[in-house]
Amino acid sequence: MEVDPAEEAPLDEAHTSIYDGYPPDFGYFNMAHGMLVEISEEIRAKFPHEPRLRFSQLNNLHLAARSGQMLSFVEILNSVSCRAVQTHLVNTAMHAELYRTRKRWYESAWPGAGFWRGANDTLPVTNYITYPANFDQPDGQLLTPLTMAAMSGNVKFVKTLLSHYDVDLERECNVIFDGMVVYGATALWVAAGMGHLQIVKMLVQAGAAINHNTKAQSSPLRAACYEGRLDIVEFLIDNGADVNATNLFNNNTLMIAAYKGHHLVVKTLLQKGSRANDQALCGATALHYAAESGHLDVVVALLDHGATLKKNELGITPALQAAERLHEDVLEAFIERPGLMSLEEQITALELLGATYANDKIKYDVNKAYGYLLRAMQLRYSNPRGVIRKRVQPTVPAYDNWFETENLPELYAIKLNHHSIHMESLAIRERILGRNNPELPQAIIYRGAVMADQGRFYQCQVLRNYAIDLRMRNNVSVDRDLLRFAQLFAQILRVENHNLTLDHVLPVLAKCQQEIENNKFKIKEAKPNACPSLWQDQNNQNCITALYLIKIVTHLARRKQDQNIDEEHIQQLFLVVRKFIQNDTRLQDGQTLLHIAVNGVMPVDEFYTNEMCRFPCYATALVLVHCGASVVAVDSARNTPLHILVTKVNTTQDRQTEMARILQLFVEAGAHLDAVNAAGQTAATACKLPILANRLHAHQNAHTSLKCLAARSIATNRLKFKGLIPTQLEAFIQMHSVHKVLP
């Protein structure tokens, strides 16, 4: 089959009527002639024995698809006698309009709403599709027509596809579900997760595999349990769904239903044979998830079906989980259940409940805290012959070296002293939860924040340092904690600057450097299912925080009358900054710390920090340069720090004097003034300030060497040099060339 070359007219009489309601220029010959020629060649190769297709048909079909005129598209398509050719044309139109324009297909002009419904009782054009078409979507989805119909709940469309065409029911797609990308989801999984019972039934009756899991081993039953669709859950189980199936984390359907609080779904799963005491890889049971979320009815149902208080990998039982999340009713249900908890377990849970009330951001209640601590202590001494003593831990300096109370008189003595109750509670939480528990630092951070609000900055620093140490010990990101420290230091400098010393700031700077190294390792060793973009965002924040801290150090160093600066301080600063430089610390766009330090438009955090940390900053640049920062390093756009200095100018601040000093610093440090960026601009040609541009031209005339002129000549004439000259000269020539030659 081929396009008849004689048929060059834009319309023939047989198809004139279909343009009623089209734009005036719809029938004109469209400009996609080359694409239509390619399509005609494909048709000729695939269907050599079919009648020739008129060019007007092909042209009008393309225009109908592009303009979203579904009824017209179908009428033109029906004029083609061969069903196989019809199918090929539909899929060709899809790919031409979707892949070539790279639009999300449900937002583009075609297909529109009429495409789904059909028009004037005409079946949707997608009935012609006999294989799943992939759609390249910017939001991460990869969908077939069947999956999209299952997602939208279009029963008519699903029914048509299943009854008329041999669709692949097990085709896996990537779908957005509850804000997350689910990889490898079938149409059945999507229908179950979206709650479309009728479509679920149709797919199962058509032979869809009921236990076909996603890449993360999530089953259609799990998706239905997540949404709490009891009707779908019952149907899937009755048709062979595995109630004890688990995902990659050994997390089963009962656990997700318990976590979401779907009481009736939980009861149904238990009645159908779901095991109440199965544990996920982290050791958690369904009872853990229900207790954590505070779903009392689910907790009772699980207990009624034999659930027990198992410990997870951190040694935490569901009772302790409920106490740590301040779910009093759930904890009382555990305590009141006969034979479930020993007296010591009850005491421990009550202590944790009280200790958490004393240091919780949302539900802080010091009276409740003391009440539960008192109740626990009374239980310890409820049997004079069998007193249950505390297993007291060594004191912690961050908690003022607080000794826990061990009897009622000691506890009575602190009733009116809130600070003592706070420290008692922090010590209790650490004893019960353990230092490896990721929930432990949050209460410490909250208590530190309260102290900062009260102007007790030293105690705040001690607590926050300890919280960071705990999180880093457990490999938990501390980017936000480090930023809070920079904000705190800026606040101290503003409120009472004499209380901040280098002994306070330098250890935090060292932790920031270590955190950046940890993030680089995570990014380098990232597994396929990891999230390197999150780590990269954290790295960006840590780099900026590091610059804040260096800026604060330079501010303190200038105030020698208030600071006892010795050789040890200088050595500490030098070693930490050298580590930043030696490890090539950069933002995602390739900017080094020196680039950032001279970037006048870099957004600065507004919580006190913006008052103390303004850029470009000569003192910060000086520290970096003296510690070895390269003045010829380039970012991803091949801008040197000098390019950034003269192009990223904050017009709301007059910092030309500061910029002139930095320019002189860079020149003295060996900056190449004729180095070009990816746009072929030197710093002088890119400069936005005439005064600085004149200075740059003067320096350039005075410092340009014969070596620079030779490099420029090689770059301008694009002479080959790689492998022909000493290796150390290759980077030098590349610096003067707009064309990227070296990797």
Protein Blocks (a to p, Z undefined) as FASTA:
>chain_A
ZZdfklmcfbdfklmmmmgoiafklmpccfklmmmmmmmmmmmmmmmmbccddfklmmmm
mmmmmnopaklmmmmmmmpmblklmmmmmmmmmmmmmmmnopafklmmbdcfklmnogeh
iacfklmpcbdcddddfklpacdfklmmmmnopaklmmmmmmmpccdfkbccdddeehia
cehiafklmmmmnopaklmmmmmmnopafklccfkopafklmmmmnopaklmmmmmmnop
afkbccfkopafklmmmmnopaklmmmmmmnopafkbccfkopafklmmmmnopaklmmm
mmmnopacdddfkopafklmmmmnopaklmmmmmmpghkacfklmmmmmmmmmmmmmmcf
klgcfklmmmmmmmmmmmmmmpmklcccdddddddfkloopacdfbfklmmmmmmmmklm
mmmmmmmmmmmnopmlmklmmmmmmmmmmmmmnopamlmmmmmmmmmmmmmmnopafklm
mmmmmmmmmmmmmmmmmlpcfklmmmmmmmmmmmmmmmmmmmmmpcfklcfklmmmmmmm
mmmmmmmmmmmmmmmmmmmmlpccdfklmmmmmmmmmmmmmnopacfkopafklmmmmmk
bccdfehjlmmmccddfklmmmmmmnopafkbccfkopafklmmmmmccfkbccklmmmm
mmmmmmmnopafkbccfkopafklmpcbfklmmmmmmmmmmmocfklmmmmmmmmnopaf
ehpacfklmmmmmmmpcbdfbZZ
